[in-house]
Amino acid sequence: MGDEAAARTAGAAYAVAASRSVRSTAARAVGSSPALLAARPP
């Protein structure tokens, strides 16, 4: 059970880090691309 909890915690931490990384990468791409910004739906 201890291993399970550790794996779950590591998985959650990885998911948070990955989602944060994806979001910042997407924001950088959109911020540096006016065409993408204009093409985004309201």
C-alpha positions in Angstrom: 0.0 0.0 0.0 2.9 2.4 0.7 4.2 1.8 -2.8 0.8 2.5 -4.2 0.5 5.8 -2.4 4.0 6.8 -3.5 3.2 6.0 -7.1 -0.1 8.0 -6.9 1.7 11.0 -5.4 4.4 10.9 -8.0 1.8 10.5 -10.8 -0.1 13.5 -9.5 3.0 15.6 -9.2 4.1 14.6 -12.8 0.6 15.5 -14.1 0.7 18.9 -12.5 4.2 19.6 -13.8 3.3 18.4 -17.3 0.1 20.5 -17.5 1.9 23.6 -16.2 4.6 23.0 -18.8 2.1 22.6 -21.6 0.2 25.6 -20.6 3.3 27.9 -20.4 4.5 26.5 -23.8 1.2 27.1 -25.4 1.0 30.6 -23.9 4.5 31.4 -25.3 3.5 30.1 -28.8 0.3 32.1 -28.9 2.0 35.2 -27.4 4.7 35.1 -30.1 2.2 34.5 -32.9 -0.3 37.3 -33.7 -1.9 35.1 -36.4 -2.6 32.4 -33.9 -4.0 34.9 -31.5 -6.3 36.3 -34.2 -7.4 32.9 -35.2 -8.5 31.9 -31.7 -12.3 31.8 -31.2 -13.7 34.4 -28.8 
